[in-house]
Amino acid sequence: MDDGKPTGPQAKWWSRPTTGRPGRAEPESRAPGEDTPPAPPGAGDPAAPGSAADPSHPTASAPDHPAAPADAAPPGAGQASHRPRPSGAPLHEPDAYSTPPYGDPGPWAPAPPVQRPTPAHGTPVPPQAAAPSPQHPSPVPPPTGVQGGPAPVQPHPARVQPQSQQHPTAVQQQPAPAPVPAQWGQYDPWAAPGQPLTQLGPPAGTEPGRRKNRRGGAFAGVLLLTLVASGIGGGVGAYIERNGGLTTVELPQASRTTTDRAPESVAGIAASALPSVVTLHVSGTAESGTGTGFVLDNRGHILTNNHVVAPAGTTGDITVTFSSGETATAELVGKDSGYDLAVVRVRGVSGLKPLPLGNSDNVQVGDPVVAIGAPFDLSNTVTSGIISAKQRPITAGGEKGDGSDISYVDALQTDAPINPGNSGGPLVDTQAHVIGINSAIRAADSGKGPERGGQSGSIGLGFAIPINQGKRVAEELINTGRATHPVIGVTLDMKFTGDGAKVGTKGAGDGPAVTKDGPAAKAGIRSGDVITAVQGQRVHSGEELIVKIRAHRPGDRLELRLTRGGEELTITLTLGSSSGT
């Protein structure tokens, strides 16, 4: 249905002005049968209206349809026409409604904005861009029609039609291109495909030698700047790598020193004693264990606990690891379960440093001490504390059930942390002299006595064999392979619940409780007597009496206090000797 409006799409683009390029080539290919309109009259005359020198002429709405005067557009001019037109005929039929952009606003369309309307696929040449040409010595004034209609539309300049079109046309004279404005000379969005960007200035390769020299100098400057920047960047990168970044916080720190610690400090004691302390790894047919020991002499004798080497038995292996990490195989020299002491020996090891022995009789409660060992196989572990008590009677062992493995120790008590693996290690004073052999701890999960070799941790109740006793036993084990025990020659009633140690009524094998011609018999002790003190120290049980007796050497004279039928007596006797196990 024809309602008088254009039936084709009417594109109204409002775009920035760019320079027109006369002589733009048409597409080389066209669909068969497509008509090519002839060139408009005067297309070959550069001075004719509508030439490239006329800035007011809008470009064609399609590449192969030059624009026609607005008054020549008939109704329905928006529809594409492919009929060949006679030469010189208007390209557009008159517009009865004068619709924009070719006439006054129609009765149905609002007035266009006050801008230069630009037909589809074309941009006008701005007035300031129109430059005089040889044919036009003076510039052409811009169009004047805005609201009342556009300026007269003039034919396009001549074009070079592609040879493949069905209607060949003559190659028209190409006018000289107009000067290109600087602001639009770099890029034309409507340029033909493949057309290079417009180049300002002289053609490439025609620059004078002076400009080439400037370009070479600029390249040298850029190269120099690159080298300088690379050097600066490398320096900054090295600084960042060494210092952790430009914004990394760096805290103040004291410089490293090699100042030796005072010999009486814990660090000084540890530095002196550690080279003499070893870790023992023992394995047997049924069990294995880890403990500690320390070097006694240059011949390779090492003192430790009996319960440390007991798992090896007679066929097991004992390996000694020194503080430096070197290892050696050790052999058993002797052991004694009653004192819980043993001596092993390593051979073929040079540079041994014996640990000096102190005097446990000089120790006072409150003296600082350091314990060294391998708790839970953590070798070279150092802990510190004080002497908490002296002459603390303890018994340990008894796993066999016959009492043959029970040890009786008149121990030094310390709060220095001692754990399983510390057994056999040295307890040293502030002069790094051994004053005890760490042997037992009171476990938190047991209230029946010190636990030896258990897995409970330290609760600050550790016990060490006094070194005076350890020295005597070690000497005997090294010299004879066995240790001797001091005895008084009586059999005690271990079931007695009263205060003191009671002499039994029967001995071993239903023999007498008081050994015939023994030290007790010679001193006048009888069966049923209750011994209450040794050398003035109170005794509350049979175990305590054994501990007090074994704290001395065979042959020592002791003063005993006892009760007999409610009467207190004091006697003196000389200790005898028995062979240990």
CORWO-V541437 format. One record per residue. N is the residue number from 1. PHI is phi in radians with two decimals (NA if undefined). PSI is psi in whole degrees, 0 to 359 (NA if undefined). OMEGA is omega as a letter, one per 40 degrees, with the letter a starting at -180 (999 if undefined). Layout:
n={N,N}
phi={PHI,PHI}
psi={PSI,PSI}
omega={OMEGA,OMEGA}
//
This chain:
n={1,2,3,4,5,6,7,8,9,10,11,12,13,14,15,16,17,18,19,20,21,22,23,24,25,26,27,28,29,30,31,32,33,34,35,36,37,38,39,40,41,42,43,44,45,46,47,48,49,50,51,52,53,54,55,56,57,58,59,60,61,62,63,64,65,66,67,68,69,70,71,72,73,74,75,76,77,78,79,80,81,82,83,84,85,86,87,88,89,90,91,92,93,94,95,96,97,98,99,100,101,102,103,104,105,106,107,108,109,110,111,112,113,114,115,116,117,118,119,120,121,122,123,124,125,126,127,128,129,130,131,132,133,134,135,136,137,138,139,140,141,142,143,144,145,146,147,148,149,150,151,152,153,154,155,156,157,158,159,160,161,162,163,164,165,166,167,168,169,170,171,172,173,174,175,176,177,178,179,180,181,182,183,184,185,186,187,188,189,190,191,192,193,194,195,196,197,198,199,200,201,202,203,204,205,206,207,208,209,210,211,212,213,214,215,216,217,218,219,220,221,222,223,224,225,226,227,228,229,230,231,232,233,234,235,236,237,238,239,240,241,242,243,244,245,246,247,248,249,250,251,252,253,254,255,256,257,258,259,260,261,262,263,264,265,266,267,268,269,270,271,272,273,274,275,276,277,278,279,280,281,282,283,284,285,286,287,288,289,290,291,292,293,294,295,296,297,298,299,300,301,302,303,304,305,306,307,308,309,310,311,312,313,314,315,316,317,318,319,320,321,322,323,324,325,326,327,328,329,330,331,332,333,334,335,336,337,338,339,340,341,342,343,344,345,346,347,348,349,350,351,352,353,354,355,356,357,358,359,360,361,362,363,364,365,366,367,368,369,370,371,372,373,374,375,376,377,378,379,380,381,382,383,384,385,386,387,388,389,390,391,392,393,394,395,396,397,398,399,400,401,402,403,404,405,406,407,408,409,410,411,412,413,414,415,416,417,418,419,420,421,422,423,424,425,426,427,428,429,430,431,432,433,434,435,436,437,438,439,440,441,442,443,444,445,446,447,448,449,450,451,452,453,454,455,456,457,458,459,460,461,462,463,464,465,466,467,468,469,470,471,472,473,474,475,476,477,478,479,480,481,482,483,484,485,486,487,488,489,490,491,492,493,494,495,496,497,498,499,500,501,502,503,504,505,506,507,508,509,510,511,512,513,514,515,516,517,518,519,520,521,522,523,524,525,526,527,528,529,530,531,532,533,534,535,536,537,538,539,540,541,542,543,544,545,546,547,548,549,550,551,552,553,554,555,556,557,558,559,560,561,562,563,564,565,566,567,568,569,570,571,572,573,574,575,576,577,578,579,580,581}
phi={NA,-1.74,-1.84,1.59,-1.64,-1.08,-1.55,-1.59,-1.17,-1.85,-1.45,-2.13,-1.84,-2.04,-2.23,-1.24,-1.32,-2.35,-1.29,-1.34,-2.03,-1.13,1.45,-1.19,-1.32,-1.41,-1.03,-1.38,-2.14,-2.52,-1.08,-1.06,1.55,-1.39,-1.40,-2.08,-1.19,-1.26,-1.16,-1.21,-1.09,1.38,-1.16,-1.49,-1.68,-1.12,-1.54,-1.23,-1.06,1.53,-1.32,-1.11,-1.39,-1.58,-1.30,-1.50,-1.48,-1.32,-1.36,-1.17,-1.36,-2.52,-1.06,-1.97,-2.21,-1.14,-1.26,-1.97,-1.01,-1.10,-1.36,-1.69,-1.44,-1.40,-1.01,1.34,-1.17,-1.18,-1.37,-1.23,-2.07,-2.04,-1.37,-1.16,-1.82,-1.17,-1.09,1.49,-1.30,-1.09,-1.40,-2.31,-1.32,-1.05,-1.66,-1.15,-1.77,0.90,-1.31,-1.12,-1.60,-1.88,-2.93,-1.21,-0.99,-1.35,-1.18,-1.91,-2.00,-1.26,-1.17,-1.19,-1.10,-1.40,-2.49,-1.44,-1.16,-2.09,-1.10,-1.09,1.08,-2.79,-2.34,-1.33,-1.43,-1.10,-1.00,-1.24,-1.49,-1.28,-1.93,-1.15,-2.03,-1.03,-1.44,-2.15,-1.18,-2.14,-1.12,-1.56,-1.15,-1.19,-1.14,-1.90,-1.34,-2.10,-1.46,-1.46,2.17,-1.31,-1.14,-0.97,-1.44,-1.95,-1.08,-1.23,-1.16,-1.15,-2.11,-1.70,-1.38,-1.15,-1.27,-1.46,-1.31,-1.30,-1.97,-1.13,-2.26,-1.27,-1.34,-1.48,-1.18,-1.53,-1.27,-1.16,-1.14,-1.32,-1.01,-1.64,-1.07,-1.13,-1.27,-2.05,-1.43,-1.55,-2.68,-2.21,-1.16,-1.85,-1.23,-1.16,-1.02,1.47,-1.31,-1.19,-1.16,-1.18,-1.84,-1.54,1.50,-1.21,-1.05,-1.08,1.55,-1.86,-1.17,-1.14,-1.06,-1.10,-1.18,-1.09,-1.10,-1.10,-1.13,-1.10,-1.13,-1.12,-1.12,-1.11,-1.11,-1.12,-1.10,-1.09,-1.08,-1.10,-1.13,-1.11,-1.10,-1.11,-1.09,-1.11,-1.08,-1.11,-1.12,-1.13,-1.08,-1.13,-1.11,-1.12,-1.15,-1.32,-1.90,1.39,1.94,-1.28,-1.95,-1.24,-1.32,-2.10,-1.48,-1.18,-2.57,-1.19,-1.26,-1.30,-2.20,-2.04,-1.13,-1.29,-1.44,-1.08,-1.03,-1.51,-1.33,-1.07,-1.12,-1.17,-1.12,-1.11,-1.08,-1.38,-1.59,-0.99,-1.07,-1.72,-1.76,-2.21,-1.95,-1.90,-2.04,-2.06,-2.40,-2.29,-1.29,-2.03,-2.70,-2.55,-2.86,-2.31,-2.68,-2.29,-2.68,-2.52,-1.31,-1.68,-2.67,-1.36,-1.48,1.71,-1.38,-2.24,-1.72,-2.67,-1.53,-1.15,-1.23,-1.31,-1.63,-1.00,-1.05,-1.25,1.08,-1.79,-2.17,-1.37,-1.96,-2.22,-2.03,-1.91,-2.03,-1.47,-1.11,-1.38,1.76,-1.27,-2.16,-2.69,-1.52,-2.02,-2.13,-1.38,-1.65,-3.06,-2.63,-2.55,-1.31,-1.15,-1.76,0.99,-2.27,-2.64,-2.19,-2.09,-2.43,-1.90,-2.11,1.28,-1.95,-1.87,1.29,-1.22,-2.05,-1.14,-1.59,-1.08,-1.73,-1.64,-2.21,-1.23,-1.24,-1.53,-1.29,-2.11,-1.07,1.76,-1.15,-1.25,-2.42,-2.26,-1.85,-2.19,-3.09,-2.27,-1.09,0.91,1.18,-1.67,-1.17,1.04,-1.54,-2.07,-2.28,-2.33,-3.05,-2.33,-1.41,-1.55,-2.86,-2.09,0.88,-1.51,-1.26,-2.31,-2.21,-2.45,1.64,1.51,-1.17,-1.30,1.58,-1.71,1.43,-1.29,-1.84,-1.40,-1.89,-2.09,-2.29,-1.57,-1.56,-1.58,-1.70,-2.40,-1.74,-1.09,-1.00,-2.23,-2.31,-0.95,1.95,-1.37,-0.99,1.56,-1.41,-1.45,-1.90,-1.98,-1.62,-1.24,-1.72,1.08,-1.80,-1.28,-2.05,-2.88,-1.99,-1.09,-2.33,-2.64,-2.37,-1.55,-1.43,-1.24,-1.68,-2.50,-1.96,-1.79,2.42,-1.05,-1.84,-1.90,1.35,-1.32,-1.76,-1.34,-1.47,-1.26,-2.09,1.51,-2.14,-1.98,-2.33,-2.24,-1.25,-0.99,-1.16,-1.07,-1.21,-1.12,-1.09,-1.07,-1.14,-1.09,-1.07,-1.14,-1.15,-1.23,-1.44,-2.13,1.47,-2.42,-1.94,-1.80,-2.01,-1.31,-2.41,-1.93,1.46,-2.34,-1.92,-1.62,-1.58,-1.29,-1.64,-1.19,-1.83,-1.40,-1.44,2.03,-1.94,-1.72,-1.32,-1.29,-1.65,-2.35,-1.80,-1.14,1.18,1.05,-1.46,-1.18,-1.26,-1.86,-1.13,-1.13,1.11,-1.50,-1.00,-1.20,-1.10,-1.17,-1.48,1.65,-1.34,-2.08,-1.17,1.65,-1.15,-1.99,-1.48,-1.97,-2.75,-2.25,0.93,1.43,-1.72,-1.12,-2.10,-1.93,-2.72,-1.15,-1.09,-1.16,-1.13,-1.08,-1.06,-1.18,-1.19,-1.31,-1.31,-2.02,-1.72,-1.01,1.72,-1.21,-1.62,-2.18,-1.84,-2.02,-2.00,-2.56,-2.09,-2.46,1.04,1.47,-1.91,-1.57,-2.24,-2.18,-2.30,-2.18,-2.50,-1.89,-1.16,-1.61,-2.40,-2.41,-1.47,-1.41,-2.09}
psi={130,113,15,352,157,137,340,164,135,102,128,103,138,97,167,151,141,165,138,148,100,149,17,135,143,162,142,346,144,149,144,137,356,133,149,115,149,163,143,161,139,10,332,354,114,337,353,154,143,4,179,340,348,108,346,351,123,152,170,152,347,157,330,16,98,153,148,165,147,326,356,1,121,170,143,21,341,343,143,138,132,14,138,136,148,153,136,352,150,148,343,143,156,143,110,333,0,45,147,154,22,3,192,156,136,174,344,354,141,161,137,157,164,78,169,113,140,121,168,141,36,155,139,155,123,151,321,346,345,116,150,143,173,328,336,92,338,147,151,132,150,163,152,339,122,290,322,7,153,163,160,130,130,153,156,160,168,147,161,110,143,146,346,358,157,334,90,147,160,147,115,161,128,119,162,137,145,154,141,127,147,324,341,10,347,332,134,109,343,22,159,149,134,354,129,160,149,132,129,154,187,156,157,140,355,8,144,162,329,321,323,320,320,319,319,320,321,321,319,321,318,319,316,317,321,317,317,316,323,317,316,317,320,319,318,319,319,320,318,320,321,325,4,22,160,333,11,134,129,112,148,145,143,149,157,132,161,29,129,148,159,140,330,355,164,319,319,320,315,317,326,324,329,320,343,357,138,161,133,133,119,135,138,193,334,334,173,168,171,139,192,158,176,152,132,324,180,349,359,13,135,132,137,188,152,321,348,317,352,322,337,333,222,350,0,180,143,121,133,130,124,168,337,351,349,148,157,154,137,156,150,129,314,161,160,119,330,327,352,48,151,154,130,166,139,145,154,19,126,165,24,142,105,145,124,144,136,200,112,343,341,354,140,150,130,351,138,142,161,131,134,136,199,67,129,38,22,91,159,36,133,128,159,158,208,171,118,330,160,160,46,107,121,155,144,159,215,14,333,337,341,0,0,340,11,132,144,121,130,81,160,129,137,153,5,129,123,132,169,126,339,346,133,351,163,145,113,157,191,349,11,33,141,127,352,162,115,126,328,160,156,117,150,334,14,133,15,6,172,140,128,127,6,177,6,149,175,140,20,14,88,153,137,141,126,140,333,317,319,323,313,314,318,318,317,319,322,320,322,347,355,156,151,149,137,139,160,352,41,161,125,152,98,353,1,131,359,181,120,181,120,133,132,176,337,149,194,135,32,25,181,149,334,119,132,132,19,176,319,317,320,330,351,18,139,167,135,349,148,114,126,347,149,121,37,0,130,141,128,350,171,322,320,325,318,316,316,323,318,350,356,174,152,137,345,145,132,150,124,144,137,166,141,112,36,2,136,135,152,127,161,140,163,128,139,191,143,157,135,180,NA}
omega={a,a,i,i,i,a,i,i,i,a,i,a,i,a,a,i,i,a,i,a,i,i,i,a,i,i,a,a,i,i,i,i,a,a,i,a,i,i,i,a,i,a,a,a,i,a,a,i,a,i,a,i,a,a,a,a,i,a,a,a,i,a,a,i,i,a,i,i,a,a,a,a,i,i,a,a,i,i,a,i,i,i,i,a,i,a,i,i,i,i,a,i,i,i,a,a,i,a,i,e,a,a,i,i,i,a,a,a,i,i,i,i,a,i,i,i,a,i,i,i,i,i,i,i,a,a,a,a,a,a,i,i,i,i,a,a,a,a,i,a,i,i,a,a,i,i,a,i,a,i,a,i,a,a,i,i,a,i,i,a,i,a,a,a,a,a,a,i,a,i,a,i,a,i,i,a,i,i,a,i,a,a,a,a,a,a,i,a,a,a,i,a,i,a,a,i,i,a,i,i,a,i,a,i,a,a,i,a,a,i,i,i,i,i,i,i,i,i,i,i,i,i,i,i,i,i,i,i,i,i,i,i,i,i,i,i,i,i,a,a,a,a,i,i,a,a,a,i,i,a,i,a,i,i,a,i,i,a,i,i,i,a,a,i,i,i,i,i,a,a,a,a,a,a,a,a,a,i,a,i,a,i,i,a,a,a,i,a,i,i,a,i,i,a,i,a,a,a,i,i,a,i,i,i,i,a,i,a,a,a,a,a,i,a,a,a,i,i,a,i,a,a,i,a,i,a,i,i,a,i,a,i,i,a,i,a,a,i,a,i,i,i,i,a,i,a,i,i,a,i,i,i,i,i,a,i,i,i,a,i,a,a,i,i,a,i,i,i,i,i,a,a,a,i,a,i,i,a,i,i,a,i,a,i,a,i,a,i,i,i,i,a,i,i,a,a,a,i,a,i,i,i,a,a,i,i,a,a,i,a,i,i,a,i,i,a,i,a,i,a,i,a,i,a,a,i,a,i,a,i,a,i,a,i,i,i,a,a,a,i,i,a,a,a,a,i,a,i,i,i,a,i,i,a,i,a,a,i,i,i,i,a,a,i,i,a,i,i,i,i,a,a,a,i,i,a,i,a,a,a,i,i,i,i,i,a,i,i,i,i,a,i,a,i,i,a,i,a,a,i,a,i,a,i,i,i,i,i,a,i,i,i,i,a,a,i,i,a,a,i,i,a,i,i,a,i,a,i,i,i,a,a,i,a,i,i,a,i,a,a,i,i,a,i,i,a,a,i,a,i,a,a,i,a,i,i,a,i,a,i,a,i,i,a,a,i,i,i,i,a,i,i,i,a,i,a,i,a,i,a,999}
//
